[in-house]
Every structure is written in C-alpha cells, then in structure tokens.
Amino acid sequence: MKLYWSPRTRSTRALWMLEEAGCGYERVLIDIHTGAQSTPEYLRINPMGKVPALVDGDAVVAESGAICAYVADRCPEAGLAPPIGDPARGAYLRWLFFSPGCFEPAVMQKMMDWQVDGVAAAWGDLDRVLSVLDQALAPGGWLLGDRFSAADVLVGTDLHYCVNVMRALPPNPVFDNYVTRCLDRPAFQRALEIDAAGV
C-alpha cells in the first residue's frame, strides 16, 4: 500500500489507521505548500487534489474516512472493524461516518460563522453534535464500548485537534479523557511523530 500524504492535514487519520492496522505501507509526501497536489500526476490519483490518498495495487481510495474503512477491511486481523454480520457493524458504520458527516462540518460552521438551517443541515448544529458525542463517550472506553475501531481513529483525531491543537471546543472532561485514551495508543503516537517529522 502507498499513502500519499502531507503533514498537518487529514492525512493524520490515515497515518494513524495504517499504524494501528500494522500493515506495511509506503509514504509519498505531497507538499501542498508547493502545489504538488495539483500536478497532473497526482490529480490522476485524486482528482479532488486533496490528501490523503491510498493506492493498493489497482485500488485507489481517497477521502480519509474511506481510507480508514478500506484499511480496516483490508487488514481484518487487526480487528479495527466489526465484520459484516456482526451486530456492532451498524454502530461502527454510524460512527465512521459521523466524523466527516456531522462533527467536522458542525465545527467548521461554528469557526467560520456560517449561517445554516439546522433542519436542513445533516449535522443539525454543533451543540447537538457535541451532546450526542458526549453521551456516547461518557461511559469511558471507545465508541463501540470496550472495542477500539477505525471509527475511533476518525473521531479521536478530530477531537484531539479540536481540543488540544485548535482549542475550538468548550472544556469537556469526557472529551479530554477520550483524547487521553487515544493519545495513549502507541500507533497514534507513531502517527503524530511521522506527521511532526514531515513538517
């Protein structure tokens, strides 16, 4: 597998996922500050001109959430996704899509002061998103209870950046404890080290 990535981007999610899965992969740095994401060569991999992107033989996967889902299914021995037929698969899919579909746009709406109809927006509003996430994480553990999954990679990365880096959310001990659990994972530490070294 070959990961096209750039530091301080959504590539961190893919780095953590690949490190968590323990599967071999090669990194190809795409310097978005020089416009490398807009070259014809890279646009053939991801026409959106965004990172990350993953190439695995003939399979090409863009979008960090899709990459996490792909890697979880590609490396089932890592146990990062409930298999099809497992009742936990429904909750897993819900949380896997929650990050890019609800959490991220709600945070962006707040930060950019977008005026959006809460009924029309898929995420409703930031207060609702944070309340739902708080309820899910309040018992401790992970989004699927005691089972860590690719969904935690997505939500954990987002919360880490919002809580510790951007300080974009109000103080919340439930989120702080969850982020601490994420940061305690050696694979996340390795991903953050790779990310920092690439700057």
C-alpha positions in Angstrom: 0.0 0.0 0.0 1.2 3.5 -0.8 -0.1 6.5 1.1 0.0 10.0 -0.4 0.1 12.4 2.5 1.0 15.8 3.8 1.6 16.8 7.4 -1.0 18.7 9.4 -3.8 17.6 7.2 -6.5 14.9 7.3 -3.6 12.6 6.4 -3.0 12.1 10.1 -6.1 10.0 10.2 -4.8 7.7 7.6 -1.3 7.5 9.2 -2.8 6.5 12.5 -5.1 3.9 10.8 -2.2 2.3 8.9 0.0 2.3 12.0 -2.9 0.8 14.1 -3.5 -1.9 11.4 0.2 -2.9 11.4 0.2 -3.5 7.7 3.2 -2.5 5.6 2.9 0.7 3.6 5.0 3.3 1.9 4.6 7.1 2.3 4.8 9.5 -0.5 5.0 13.1 0.7 2.8 15.6 -1.3 3.9 19.1 -0.4 0.7 21.0 -0.6 2.5 24.3 0.0 4.2 24.0 -3.3 1.1 22.9 -5.2 2.1 19.2 -5.5 -1.5 18.2 -5.0 -2.4 20.0 -8.3 0.0 18.2 -10.6 -1.5 16.1 -13.4 0.2 13.1 -11.9 -1.4 13.5 -8.5 -4.8 14.5 -10.0 -4.9 11.2 -11.7 -4.8 9.6 -8.2 -7.2 12.0 -6.6 -9.0 14.4 -9.0 -10.0 16.5 -5.9 -6.4 17.5 -5.4 -6.6 16.6 -1.7 -4.6 14.4 0.6 -4.6 11.7 1.7 -5.0 9.1 -1.0 -4.2 5.4 -0.8 -3.1 3.2 -3.7 -3.2 -0.6 -3.1 -2.5 -2.4 -6.3 -5.3 -1.5 -8.6 -7.4 0.0 -5.8 -7.3 3.8 -5.4 -9.0 5.3 -2.3 -9.4 8.9 -1.5 -11.1 10.6 1.5 -9.6 9.9 4.9 -12.8 8.2 6.2 -12.9 5.9 3.2 -9.2 5.1 3.6 -9.8 4.1 7.3 -12.7 1.9 6.3 -10.7 0.3 3.4 -7.7 -0.4 5.7 -9.9 -1.9 8.4 -11.5 -4.3 5.9 -8.2 -5.0 4.1 -6.4 -5.9 7.4 -9.1 -7.8 9.3 -6.6 -9.4 11.6 -6.1 -6.0 13.3 -9.7 -6.1 14.5 -10.5 -2.5 13.6 -13.9 -3.1 12.2 -16.7 -5.5 13.2 -17.2 -7.9 10.3 -20.3 -7.9 8.1 -23.0 -9.8 10.1 -21.7 -8.6 13.5 -24.5 -6.6 15.1 -21.9 -4.0 16.1 -21.3 -3.2 12.5 -24.2 -0.8 12.4 -22.9 1.3 15.2 -19.5 1.2 13.7 -20.7 2.5 10.4 -22.7 5.2 12.0 -19.6 6.5 14.0 -17.3 6.0 11.0 -19.5 8.5 9.0 -20.2 10.7 12.0 -16.8 12.4 11.9 -16.8 13.7 8.3 -20.6 13.9 8.0 -21.5 15.6 11.3 -18.6 16.6 13.5 -16.3 18.3 11.0 -19.0 20.4 9.3 -20.5 21.4 12.6 -17.1 22.6 13.9 -16.4 24.4 10.6 -19.8 26.0 10.7 -19.1 27.4 14.2 -15.5 28.5 13.3 -16.5 30.2 10.0 -19.7 31.6 11.4 -21.8 30.1 8.6 -25.5 30.6 8.8 -27.1 27.2 8.1 -30.6 26.0 8.7 -30.3 23.3 11.4 -33.1 21.3 10.0 -31.6 21.2 6.5 -28.0 20.6 7.6 -27.2 16.9 8.0 -25.5 17.6 11.3 -28.1 19.9 12.8 -25.8 22.1 14.9 -22.7 21.9 16.9 -24.5 21.7 20.3 -26.4 18.6 19.1 -23.3 17.0 17.7 -21.3 17.6 20.9 -24.2 16.3 23.0 -24.5 13.1 21.0 -20.8 12.5 21.2 -20.6 13.3 24.9 -23.4 10.7 25.6 -21.5 8.1 23.6 -18.2 8.7 25.3 -19.3 9.4 28.8 -19.2 5.7 29.9 -15.5 5.6 29.1 -13.8 3.3 26.6 -14.5 3.6 23.0 -17.3 4.4 20.6 -18.2 0.7 20.5 -17.8 0.2 24.2 -14.6 -1.7 25.0 -13.9 -2.3 21.3 -11.5 0.2 19.6 -12.2 0.6 15.9 -11.5 2.7 12.9 -14.3 5.0 14.0 -12.2 6.0 17.0 -9.4 6.8 14.7 -11.6 9.4 12.9 -13.4 10.8 15.9 -10.3 10.6 18.1 -8.1 12.5 15.6 -10.8 15.2 15.2 -11.3 15.6 18.9 -7.5 15.7 19.5 -7.1 18.6 17.1 -10.2 20.5 18.3 -9.4 20.0 22.0 -5.5 20.2 22.1 -4.4 22.0 19.0 -7.1 24.5 17.9 -8.8 24.7 21.2 -12.0 25.1 19.3 -14.4 23.4 21.8 -15.6 24.4 25.2 -13.9 22.4 28.1 -15.3 18.9 28.5 -13.8 16.3 30.7 -15.4 13.5 28.8 -13.7 14.6 25.6 -10.4 15.2 27.4 -10.4 11.7 28.9 -11.2 10.2 25.5 -8.4 12.1 23.8 -6.0 11.0 26.5 -7.0 7.4 25.8 -6.4 7.9 22.1 -3.0 9.5 22.8 -2.0 6.6 25.0 -2.2 4.3 21.9 1.3 3.7 20.6 0.0 3.7 17.0 -1.3 7.3 17.4 2.0 8.4 18.9 3.8 6.9 15.9 1.5 8.7 13.5 2.0 12.0 15.3 5.7 11.6 15.2 5.6 10.8 11.5 3.4 13.9 11.0 5.8 16.1 13.0 8.8 14.9 11.2 7.2 15.7 7.8 6.8 19.4 8.6 
